[in-house]
């Protein structure tokens, strides 16, 4: 929040406003969904973090130490929850960047 609302807006104000909006978006979009996810759902999302823009299910299965079928099950769960979407055969992508940000925040909190 600016100290003097009548002062002209400058680049510092814009950057601060964008950062605040990002935090609100992550909290309001990804937060409620994240809170409803199981620990393994969350771990799946965390294992997607090294990949950009999308993740291979085979790579996620390897990182989880599980089978490809296991990863497919969690992909379906996370699509239904609105956290990821299929990007192509055998690949997934965060539905919204707020979910990537929320997963990254969970890693920082560990």
C-alpha distances in whole Angstrom, upper triangle without the diagonal:
4,6,9,8,12,12,13,11,13,13,11,8,10,11,8,8,11,12,9,12,15,14,14,17,19,19,19,22,24,23,26,28,28,29,32,33,36,36,38,36,33,35,36,33,32,36,34,32,34,35,33,33,36,38,41,43,45,43,41,44,45,42,42,46,47,49,48,49,47,44,45,44,41,40,41,39,36,37,37,34,32,31,33,36,39,38,42,45,44,41,37,34,31,30,26,24,22,26,26,23,24,27,26,24,27,29,26,27,30
4,6,6,9,8,10,9,10,12,10,7,10,12,9,9,13,14,12,14,17,17,18,20,22,22,23,25,27,27,29,32,32,32,35,37,40,39,42,39,36,39,40,36,35,38,37,34,36,37,35,35,38,40,44,45,48,46,44,47,48,45,45,49,50,52,51,52,50,47,48,48,44,43,44,43,39,40,41,37,35,34,36,38,41,41,44,48,47,43,40,36,33,33,29,27,25,29,29,26,27,30,29,27,30,32,29,30,33
4,6,9,9,11,11,13,15,12,10,14,15,13,13,17,17,16,18,21,20,21,23,25,25,26,29,30,30,32,35,34,35,38,39,42,42,44,42,39,41,42,39,38,41,40,37,39,40,39,39,41,44,47,49,51,49,47,50,51,48,48,52,53,55,54,55,53,50,51,51,47,46,48,46,42,43,44,41,39,37,40,42,45,44,48,51,51,47,44,40,37,36,33,31,29,32,32,29,30,33,32,29,32,34,31,32,35
4,5,6,9,10,12,15,14,11,14,17,15,15,18,19,18,20,23,23,23,25,28,27,28,30,32,32,34,37,37,37,40,42,45,45,47,45,42,44,45,41,41,44,43,40,42,42,40,40,43,46,49,51,53,51,49,53,53,50,51,55,56,58,56,57,55,52,53,53,49,48,50,48,44,45,46,43,40,39,41,43,47,46,50,53,52,49,45,42,39,38,34,32,31,34,35,31,32,36,34,32,35,37,34,35,39
4,6,8,9,12,15,14,11,13,16,14,13,17,18,17,18,21,22,21,23,26,26,26,28,31,30,32,35,35,36,39,41,44,44,46,43,41,43,44,40,40,43,41,39,41,41,39,39,42,44,48,49,52,50,48,52,53,50,50,54,55,56,55,56,54,51,51,51,48,47,48,46,43,43,43,40,38,37,40,41,45,44,48,51,51,47,44,40,37,36,32,31,29,33,33,30,31,35,34,32,35,37,35,35,39
4,7,9,12,16,15,13,15,18,17,16,19,21,20,21,24,25,24,27,29,29,29,31,34,34,36,38,39,40,42,44,47,47,49,47,44,46,47,43,43,46,44,42,44,44,42,41,44,47,51,52,55,53,51,54,56,53,53,57,58,59,58,59,57,54,54,54,51,49,51,49,46,46,46,44,41,40,42,44,47,46,50,53,53,49,46,43,40,38,35,33,32,36,36,33,35,38,37,35,38,40,38,38,42
4,6,9,13,13,11,13,16,15,15,18,20,19,21,24,25,24,27,29,29,30,32,34,34,36,39,39,40,43,44,47,47,49,46,44,46,46,43,42,45,43,40,42,42,40,40,43,46,49,51,54,51,50,53,54,51,52,56,57,59,57,58,56,53,54,54,51,49,50,49,45,46,47,44,41,40,42,43,46,45,49,52,52,48,45,42,39,38,34,33,32,35,35,32,34,37,36,34,38,39,37,37,41
4,6,10,11,9,11,14,14,14,17,19,19,20,22,24,24,26,28,29,29,31,33,34,36,38,38,39,42,43,47,46,48,45,43,45,45,41,41,44,42,39,40,40,38,37,41,44,47,49,52,49,48,52,53,50,51,55,55,57,55,57,55,52,52,53,49,47,49,48,44,44,45,43,40,39,40,42,44,43,46,50,50,46,43,40,37,36,33,31,30,34,34,31,33,36,35,33,37,38,36,37,41
4,7,8,6,7,11,11,10,13,15,15,16,19,20,21,22,25,26,26,27,29,30,33,34,35,36,39,40,43,43,44,42,39,41,41,38,37,40,38,35,37,37,34,34,37,40,43,45,48,46,44,48,49,46,47,51,52,53,52,53,51,48,48,49,46,44,45,44,41,40,42,39,36,35,37,38,41,39,43,46,46,43,40,36,33,33,29,27,26,30,30,27,29,33,31,30,33,35,33,34,38
4,5,5,6,9,10,11,12,14,16,17,19,20,21,23,25,26,27,28,30,30,33,35,35,36,39,40,43,42,44,41,38,40,40,37,36,38,36,33,35,35,32,32,35,38,42,44,47,44,43,47,47,45,46,49,51,52,50,52,50,47,48,48,45,43,45,44,40,40,42,39,36,35,36,38,40,39,42,45,45,41,39,35,33,32,29,26,26,30,29,26,29,32,30,29,33,33,31,33,36
4,5,5,6,9,10,10,12,14,15,16,18,20,21,23,24,25,26,28,29,32,33,32,34,37,38,40,40,41,39,36,37,37,34,33,35,33,30,31,31,29,29,32,35,39,41,43,41,40,43,44,41,43,46,47,49,47,49,47,44,45,46,42,40,42,41,38,38,40,37,34,33,33,35,37,36,39,42,42,38,36,32,30,30,26,23,23,27,26,24,26,29,27,26,30,31,28,30,34
4,5,5,6,9,10,11,12,14,15,17,18,20,21,23,24,25,26,27,30,32,31,33,36,36,39,38,40,37,34,36,36,33,32,34,32,29,31,31,29,29,32,35,39,41,43,40,39,43,43,40,41,45,46,48,47,48,47,43,44,45,41,40,42,41,37,38,39,37,34,32,33,35,38,36,40,43,42,38,36,32,30,30,26,23,23,26,25,22,25,27,25,24,28,29,26,28,31
4,6,5,6,9,10,11,12,14,15,16,18,20,21,22,24,25,26,29,30,30,31,34,35,38,38,39,37,34,36,36,33,32,35,33,30,32,32,30,30,33,35,39,41,44,41,40,43,44,41,42,46,47,48,47,48,46,43,44,44,41,40,41,40,36,37,38,35,33,31,33,34,37,36,40,43,42,39,36,32,29,29,25,23,22,26,25,22,24,27,26,24,28,29,27,28,32
4,5,5,6,9,10,10,12,14,15,16,18,20,21,22,23,24,27,28,28,30,33,34,37,36,38,35,32,34,34,30,30,33,31,28,29,30,27,27,30,33,36,38,41,39,37,41,42,39,40,44,45,46,44,46,44,41,41,42,39,37,39,38,34,34,35,33,30,29,30,31,34,33,36,40,39,36,33,29,26,26,22,20,20,23,23,20,23,26,24,23,27,28,26,28,31
4,5,5,6,9,10,11,12,14,15,17,18,20,21,22,23,26,27,26,28,31,32,34,34,35,33,30,31,32,28,27,30,28,25,26,27,24,24,28,30,34,36,38,36,34,38,39,36,37,41,42,43,42,43,42,38,39,40,37,35,37,36,32,32,34,32,29,27,28,30,32,31,35,38,37,34,31,27,24,25,21,18,18,21,20,18,20,23,21,20,24,25,23,25,28
4,5,5,6,9,10,11,12,14,16,17,18,20,21,21,24,26,25,27,30,31,33,33,34,32,29,31,32,28,27,30,28,25,27,28,26,26,29,31,35,37,39,37,35,39,39,36,37,41,42,44,42,44,42,39,40,40,36,35,37,36,32,33,34,31,29,27,28,31,33,33,36,39,39,35,32,28,25,25,21,19,18,21,21,17,19,22,21,19,23,24,22,23,27
4,5,5,6,9,10,11,12,14,15,16,18,19,20,23,24,24,26,29,30,33,33,34,31,29,31,31,28,27,30,28,26,28,28,26,26,29,31,35,36,39,37,35,39,40,37,37,41,42,44,42,43,41,38,39,39,36,34,36,34,31,31,32,29,27,25,27,29,32,31,35,38,38,34,31,27,24,24,20,18,17,20,20,17,19,22,21,20,23,25,23,24,28
4,5,5,6,9,10,10,12,14,15,16,17,18,21,22,22,24,27,28,31,30,32,29,26,28,28,25,24,27,25,23,25,25,22,22,25,28,31,33,36,33,32,35,36,34,34,38,39,40,39,40,38,35,36,36,33,31,33,32,28,28,30,27,24,23,24,26,29,28,31,35,34,30,27,24,21,20,17,14,14,17,17,15,17,20,19,18,21,23,21,23,26
4,5,5,6,9,10,11,12,14,15,16,17,20,21,20,22,25,26,28,28,29,27,24,26,26,23,22,25,23,21,23,23,22,22,24,26,30,32,34,32,30,34,34,31,32,36,37,39,37,39,37,33,35,35,31,30,32,31,27,28,29,26,24,22,23,26,29,28,31,34,34,30,27,23,20,20,17,14,13,16,16,12,14,17,16,15,18,20,18,19,23
4,5,5,6,9,10,11,12,14,15,15,18,20,20,21,24,25,28,28,29,27,24,26,27,24,23,26,25,22,25,26,24,24,26,28,32,33,36,34,32,35,36,33,33,37,38,40,39,40,37,34,35,35,32,31,32,30,27,28,29,26,23,22,24,26,30,29,33,36,35,32,28,25,21,21,17,15,13,16,17,14,15,18,17,15,19,21,19,20,23
4,5,5,6,9,10,10,12,13,14,17,18,19,20,23,24,27,27,29,26,24,26,26,23,23,26,24,22,25,25,23,22,25,27,31,32,35,33,31,34,35,32,33,37,37,39,37,38,36,33,33,33,30,29,30,28,25,25,26,23,21,20,22,24,27,27,31,34,33,29,26,22,19,18,15,13,11,15,16,13,14,18,17,16,19,21,20,21,24
4,5,5,6,9,10,10,11,12,15,16,16,18,21,21,24,24,26,23,20,23,23,19,19,22,20,18,21,21,19,19,21,23,27,28,31,29,27,30,32,29,29,33,34,35,34,35,33,30,30,30,27,26,27,26,22,23,24,21,19,17,19,21,24,24,28,31,30,26,23,19,16,16,12,10,8,12,12,9,11,14,14,13,16,18,17,18,22
4,5,5,6,9,10,10,10,14,15,15,16,19,20,23,23,24,22,19,21,22,19,18,22,21,18,21,22,21,21,23,24,28,29,32,29,27,30,31,28,29,32,33,35,34,35,32,29,30,30,27,26,27,26,22,23,24,21,19,17,20,22,26,26,30,32,31,27,24,21,17,17,14,12,9,12,12,9,10,13,13,11,14,16,15,16,19
4,6,5,6,8,10,10,12,14,14,16,18,20,23,23,25,23,20,23,24,20,20,24,22,21,24,24,23,23,24,26,29,30,33,31,29,32,33,30,30,34,34,36,35,35,33,30,31,31,27,26,27,25,22,23,23,20,18,17,20,22,26,26,30,33,32,29,25,22,18,17,14,13,10,13,14,12,11,15,16,14,16,19,18,18,22
4,5,5,6,8,9,11,12,13,15,17,18,21,22,24,21,18,21,21,18,19,22,20,19,22,22,20,20,21,23,27,27,30,29,26,29,31,29,28,32,32,34,32,33,31,28,28,28,24,23,24,23,19,20,20,17,15,14,17,19,22,23,27,29,29,25,22,18,15,14,10,10,7,10,12,10,10,14,15,14,16,19,18,19,22
4,6,5,5,6,10,10,10,12,15,15,18,19,20,17,15,18,18,15,15,19,17,16,19,19,19,18,19,21,24,25,28,26,23,26,28,25,25,29,29,31,29,30,28,25,26,25,22,21,22,20,17,18,19,16,14,12,15,18,21,22,25,28,27,23,20,17,13,12,9,8,5,7,9,7,6,10,11,10,12,15,15,15,18
4,6,6,5,8,10,9,10,13,15,18,18,20,18,15,19,19,16,17,20,19,18,22,22,22,22,22,23,27,27,30,28,25,28,30,27,26,30,30,32,31,31,29,26,27,26,23,22,23,21,18,19,20,16,15,14,17,20,23,25,28,30,29,26,22,19,16,15,12,12,8,10,12,10,8,12,13,11,12,16,16,15,18
4,6,6,7,9,10,11,13,15,19,20,22,19,17,20,21,18,19,22,21,20,24,24,23,22,23,25,28,28,31,30,27,29,31,29,28,32,32,33,32,32,29,27,27,26,23,22,23,21,18,18,18,15,14,13,17,19,23,24,28,30,29,26,22,20,16,15,12,13,9,11,14,12,11,14,16,14,16,19,19,19,22
4,6,7,7,9,11,12,14,17,19,20,17,15,19,18,15,17,20,18,18,22,21,20,19,20,21,24,24,28,27,24,26,29,27,26,30,29,30,29,29,27,24,24,23,20,19,20,18,15,15,15,12,10,10,13,16,19,20,24,26,26,23,19,16,13,11,9,10,7,8,11,11,10,13,15,14,15,18,19,19,22
4,6,5,6,9,10,11,14,15,16,13,12,15,15,12,13,17,15,15,19,19,19,18,18,19,22,22,25,24,21,23,26,23,22,26,26,27,26,26,24,21,22,21,17,17,18,15,12,14,14,11,9,8,11,14,18,19,23,25,24,21,17,14,11,10,8,9,6,5,9,9,7,9,12,11,12,15,16,16,18
4,6,5,6,9,10,13,14,16,14,12,15,16,13,15,18,17,17,21,21,21,21,21,22,25,24,27,26,22,25,27,24,23,27,27,28,28,28,25,23,24,22,19,19,20,17,14,16,16,12,12,11,14,18,21,23,26,28,26,24,20,18,14,14,12,12,9,8,11,10,7,10,13,11,11,15,16,15,17
4,6,5,7,9,13,14,17,14,13,16,17,15,17,20,19,20,23,24,24,23,23,23,26,25,28,27,24,26,28,26,24,28,27,29,28,27,25,23,23,21,18,19,19,16,14,15,14,11,11,11,15,18,21,23,27,28,27,24,21,19,15,14,14,15,11,11,14,14,11,13,16,15,14,18,19,18,20
4,5,5,7,10,13,14,11,10,14,14,12,14,17,17,17,21,21,21,21,20,20,22,21,24,24,20,22,25,23,21,25,24,25,24,24,21,19,19,18,15,15,15,12,10,11,11,7,8,7,11,14,18,20,23,25,23,21,17,16,13,12,12,13,11,9,12,13,10,12,15,14,14,17,19,18,19
4,5,5,9,10,11,9,7,11,12,10,11,15,15,15,19,19,20,20,19,19,21,20,23,22,19,20,23,20,19,22,22,24,23,23,20,18,19,18,14,15,16,13,10,13,13,9,10,8,12,15,19,21,24,25,23,21,17,16,12,13,12,13,10,8,11,11,8,9,12,11,10,13,15,14,16
4,6,8,10,12,11,9,13,14,13,14,17,18,18,22,23,24,24,23,22,25,23,26,25,21,23,25,23,21,24,24,26,25,25,22,20,21,19,16,17,18,14,13,16,15,11,13,12,15,19,22,24,27,28,26,24,21,19,16,16,16,17,14,12,14,14,10,11,15,13,11,15,17,15,16
4,7,10,12,9,10,13,14,13,15,18,18,20,23,24,25,24,23,22,24,22,25,25,21,22,25,23,20,23,22,24,24,23,20,19,19,17,14,15,15,12,11,13,12,9,11,11,14,18,21,23,26,27,25,23,20,19,16,16,17,18,15,13,16,17,13,14,17,16,14,17,20,18,19
4,7,8,6,6,10,10,10,12,15,15,17,20,21,22,22,20,19,21,19,21,21,17,18,21,19,17,20,19,20,20,19,16,15,16,14,11,12,13,9,8,12,11,8,11,10,12,16,18,21,24,24,22,20,17,17,14,15,16,17,15,12,14,15,12,12,15,15,13,15,18,17,17
4,5,5,6,9,10,11,12,14,16,18,21,22,23,24,21,20,21,18,21,20,17,17,19,18,15,17,16,18,19,18,14,14,16,13,10,13,13,10,10,14,13,11,14,12,15,18,20,23,25,25,22,21,18,19,17,18,19,20,18,15,16,18,14,13,17,17,13,16,19,17,16
4,5,5,6,9,10,10,12,14,16,19,20,23,23,21,19,20,18,20,19,15,15,17,15,12,15,15,18,18,18,14,14,16,14,11,14,15,12,12,16,16,14,16,14,16,19,21,23,25,25,22,21,19,19,17,19,20,20,18,15,16,17,14,12,15,15,11,13,16,15,13
4,5,5,6,9,10,10,13,15,17,18,21,21,19,17,17,15,16,16,12,12,14,12,9,12,11,14,15,14,11,10,13,11,8,11,13,11,10,14,15,13,16,13,14,17,19,21,23,22,19,18,16,17,16,18,19,20,19,15,16,18,15,12,15,16,13,14,17,17,15
4,5,5,7,9,10,11,13,16,17,19,19,17,15,16,14,16,16,12,13,15,14,11,14,13,15,15,15,11,10,12,10,6,9,10,8,7,11,11,10,12,10,11,14,16,18,20,20,17,16,14,14,13,14,16,17,16,12,13,15,13,11,14,15,13,14,17,17,16
4,5,5,6,9,10,11,15,16,18,18,16,15,17,15,17,16,12,14,16,13,12,15,15,17,17,18,14,13,15,14,10,11,14,11,9,13,14,11,13,10,12,15,17,19,21,22,19,17,14,14,12,14,15,15,14,10,11,12,10,7,11,12,9,10,14,13,13
4,5,5,6,9,10,13,14,17,18,16,14,15,13,15,13,10,11,13,10,8,12,12,15,15,16,13,11,14,13,10,12,15,13,11,15,16,15,16,13,13,16,18,20,21,21,18,17,14,15,13,16,17,17,16,12,12,14,12,8,11,13,10,10,13,13,12
4,5,5,7,9,12,12,15,15,13,11,12,10,12,11,7,9,11,9,7,11,11,13,12,13,11,8,11,11,7,8,12,11,9,12,14,13,14,11,10,13,14,16,18,18,14,13,11,12,11,14,15,16,15,12,11,14,13,9,12,14,12,12,16,17,15
4,5,5,7,10,11,13,13,11,10,12,11,14,12,9,12,14,11,11,14,15,16,15,16,14,11,13,13,10,10,13,11,9,11,14,12,12,8,9,12,13,15,17,18,15,13,10,10,8,11,12,12,12,8,8,10,9,6,9,12,10,11,14,15,15
4,5,5,8,10,13,14,13,11,13,13,15,12,10,12,13,10,10,14,15,17,17,18,16,13,16,16,13,13,16,15,12,15,18,16,16,12,12,15,17,18,20,21,18,15,13,12,11,14,14,13,13,10,8,10,9,5,7,10,8,7,11,12,12
4,5,7,9,12,13,11,9,10,10,11,9,6,9,10,7,7,11,12,14,14,16,14,11,14,15,12,12,16,15,13,16,18,17,17,14,13,15,16,16,18,18,15,13,12,12,12,15,16,15,16,12,10,13,13,9,10,13,12,10,14,15,14
4,6,6,8,9,8,6,9,9,11,9,7,10,11,9,10,14,14,16,14,17,15,11,14,15,12,11,15,15,12,14,17,16,15,12,10,12,13,13,15,16,13,10,9,8,8,12,13,12,13,11,8,11,12,9,10,13,13,12,15,17,17
4,5,8,9,9,8,12,13,14,11,10,14,14,11,13,16,17,19,18,20,19,15,17,19,16,15,18,18,15,17,20,18,17,13,12,15,16,15,18,19,17,13,12,10,9,13,13,11,12,10,7,9,10,8,7,11,11,10,12,15,15
4,7,9,9,8,11,13,14,10,10,14,13,11,13,16,18,19,18,21,20,16,19,21,18,17,20,21,18,19,23,21,20,17,15,17,17,16,18,19,17,14,13,12,12,16,16,14,16,14,10,12,14,11,10,14,14,12,14,17,17
4,6,6,5,8,11,12,9,10,13,13,12,14,17,18,19,17,20,19,16,17,20,17,15,19,20,17,18,21,21,19,16,13,14,14,13,14,16,14,11,10,9,10,14,15,13,15,14,10,13,15,13,12,16,17,15,17,20,20
3,5,7,10,13,15,13,13,17,17,16,18,21,21,22,20,22,22,18,19,22,19,17,20,21,18,18,22,21,19,16,13,14,14,12,14,16,15,11,10,8,10,13,13,11,14,13,10,13,15,14,13,17,18,17,19,22,22
4,7,10,13,16,14,14,17,18,17,19,22,22,23,20,22,22,18,18,21,19,16,19,20,17,16,20,20,17,14,12,12,12,9,12,14,14,10,9,7,8,11,11,10,14,13,10,13,16,15,15,18,19,19,20,23,24
4,7,10,12,11,11,14,16,15,17,19,19,19,16,18,18,15,15,17,15,13,16,17,14,14,18,18,16,13,10,10,9,7,9,11,10,6,5,4,7,10,12,12,15,13,11,14,16,14,15,19,19,19,21,24,24
4,6,9,7,7,11,12,11,13,16,15,15,13,15,15,11,12,15,13,11,14,16,13,14,17,18,16,13,10,11,10,9,10,11,8,5,5,6,9,12,14,14,16,14,12,16,17,14,15,19,19,18,21,23,22
4,5,5,6,9,10,11,12,14,14,13,10,13,13,10,11,14,13,11,14,16,15,15,18,19,18,16,13,12,10,10,9,9,6,5,7,9,12,15,17,18,20,17,16,19,20,17,18,22,21,20,23,25,25
4,5,5,6,9,10,10,12,11,10,7,9,10,6,7,10,10,8,11,13,13,13,16,17,17,15,12,12,10,11,11,9,6,6,7,10,13,15,18,19,21,17,16,20,20,17,19,22,21,20,24,25,24
4,5,5,6,9,10,10,9,8,6,9,10,8,9,13,12,11,15,17,16,17,20,21,21,19,16,16,14,14,13,11,8,9,11,14,16,19,22,22,24,21,19,23,23,20,21,24,23,22,25,27,25
4,5,5,6,9,10,10,10,9,12,12,9,12,15,14,13,16,18,17,18,21,21,21,18,16,16,15,15,14,13,10,10,11,13,15,19,21,20,22,19,17,20,21,17,18,22,20,19,22,24,22
4,5,5,6,8,9,9,8,11,10,7,10,12,10,10,14,15,13,15,18,18,18,15,13,15,14,15,15,14,10,10,10,12,13,17,19,18,20,16,15,18,18,14,16,19,17,16,20,21,20
4,5,5,6,5,6,5,8,7,5,9,11,10,11,14,15,15,16,19,19,20,18,16,17,16,17,17,15,11,12,12,15,16,19,22,22,23,19,18,21,21,17,19,22,20,19,22,23,21
4,5,5,6,7,8,12,11,9,12,15,14,14,18,18,18,20,23,23,23,21,19,20,18,19,19,17,14,14,15,17,19,22,24,24,25,21,20,23,22,19,20,23,21,19,22,24,21
4,5,8,10,11,14,12,10,14,15,14,14,18,18,17,20,22,22,22,19,18,19,19,19,20,19,15,15,15,16,17,21,22,21,22,19,17,20,19,15,16,19,17,15,18,20,18
4,5,9,10,12,9,8,12,13,11,13,16,16,15,18,20,20,21,18,17,19,19,20,21,20,16,15,15,17,17,21,22,22,22,19,18,20,19,15,17,19,17,15,19,20,17
4,7,10,12,10,10,14,14,14,15,18,18,18,21,23,23,24,22,20,22,21,23,23,21,17,18,18,20,21,24,26,26,26,23,21,24,23,19,20,23,20,18,22,23,20
4,7,8,6,7,10,11,11,13,16,16,17,19,21,21,23,20,19,20,19,21,21,19,15,16,17,19,20,23,25,26,26,23,22,25,23,20,22,24,21,20,24,25,22
4,5,5,7,9,10,11,13,15,16,17,19,20,21,23,21,19,20,18,20,19,17,13,15,16,19,21,23,26,27,28,24,23,26,25,22,24,27,24,23,27,28,25
4,5,5,6,9,10,10,12,14,15,16,18,20,21,19,17,17,15,17,16,13,10,12,13,17,19,21,24,25,26,22,22,25,25,21,24,26,24,24,27,28,26
4,5,5,6,9,10,11,13,14,15,17,19,20,19,17,17,15,18,17,14,11,13,14,18,20,21,25,26,27,23,23,27,26,23,25,28,25,25,29,30,28
4,5,5,7,9,10,11,13,14,16,17,19,17,16,17,16,18,18,16,13,14,14,17,18,20,23,24,25,21,21,24,23,20,23,25,22,22,26,26,24
4,5,5,6,9,10,10,12,14,15,16,15,13,14,13,15,15,13,10,11,11,14,15,17,20,21,22,18,18,21,20,17,20,22,20,20,24,24,23
4,5,5,6,9,10,10,12,14,15,14,12,12,11,14,13,11,8,10,10,13,15,16,20,21,22,19,19,23,22,19,22,25,23,23,26,27,26
4,5,5,6,9,10,11,13,15,14,13,13,13,16,16,15,12,13,13,15,16,17,20,22,23,19,20,23,22,19,22,24,22,23,27,27,25
4,5,5,6,8,10,10,12,11,10,12,12,15,16,15,13,12,11,13,13,15,17,19,19,15,16,19,18,15,19,21,18,19,23,23,22
4,5,5,6,9,10,11,9,8,8,8,11,13,12,10,9,8,10,11,12,15,17,18,14,15,18,17,15,18,21,19,20,23,24,23
4,5,5,6,9,10,10,9,9,9,13,14,13,12,12,10,12,13,13,16,19,19,16,18,21,20,18,21,23,22,23,26,27,26
4,6,5,6,9,9,9,11,12,15,17,17,15,14,12,14,13,13,16,18,18,15,17,20,18,16,20,21,19,21,24,24,24
4,5,5,6,5,6,8,10,13,15,16,14,13,10,10,10,10,12,15,14,11,13,16,14,13,17,18,17,18,22,22,22
4,5,5,6,5,6,8,11,13,14,13,12,9,10,9,8,12,15,15,12,14,17,16,16,19,21,20,21,24,25,25
4,5,8,8,9,11,15,17,17,17,16,13,14,13,11,14,17,17,14,17,20,18,18,21,22,21,23,26,26,27
4,6,8,10,13,16,19,19,18,17,14,13,12,10,12,15,14,12,15,17,15,15,18,19,18,20,23,23,24
4,6,8,11,14,17,18,18,16,12,11,9,7,9,12,12,10,13,15,14,14,18,19,18,20,23,23,24
4,7,11,13,16,18,16,14,10,9,6,5,7,10,9,6,9,12,11,11,14,15,15,17,19,20,21
4,7,9,12,14,13,10,6,5,4,4,8,10,11,8,10,13,13,12,15,17,17,18,21,22,23
4,6,9,11,11,9,6,5,6,6,9,12,14,12,13,16,16,16,18,21,20,22,24,26,26
4,6,7,8,6,4,6,9,9,12,15,17,15,15,19,19,18,20,23,23,23,26,28,28
4,7,8,6,5,6,9,10,13,14,17,16,15,19,20,19,21,24,24,24,27,29,29
4,6,5,7,9,13,13,16,18,21,19,19,22,23,22,23,27,27,27,29,31,31
4,6,8,12,15,16,19,21,23,21,21,24,25,23,25,28,28,28,31,33,32
4,7,11,14,16,19,20,22,20,19,23,23,21,23,26,25,25,28,30,29
4,7,11,12,15,16,19,16,16,19,20,18,20,23,23,22,25,27,27
4,7,9,12,13,15,13,12,16,17,15,17,20,20,20,23,24,24
4,6,8,9,12,10,9,13,14,13,15,18,18,18,21,23,23
4,5,6,8,6,6,10,11,10,12,15,15,16,18,20,21
4,7,8,7,9,12,12,13,15,17,17,19,21,22,24
4,5,6,7,9,10,12,13,15,16,18,19,21,23
4,5,5,6,9,10,11,12,14,16,17,19,21
4,5,5,6,9,10,10,12,14,15,16,19
4,5,5,6,9,10,11,13,14,15,17
4,5,5,6,9,10,11,12,14,16
4,6,5,6,9,10,11,12,15
4,5,5,6,9,10,11,13
4,5,5,7,9,10,11
4,5,5,6,9,10
4,5,5,6,9
4,5,5,7
4,5,5
4,6
4
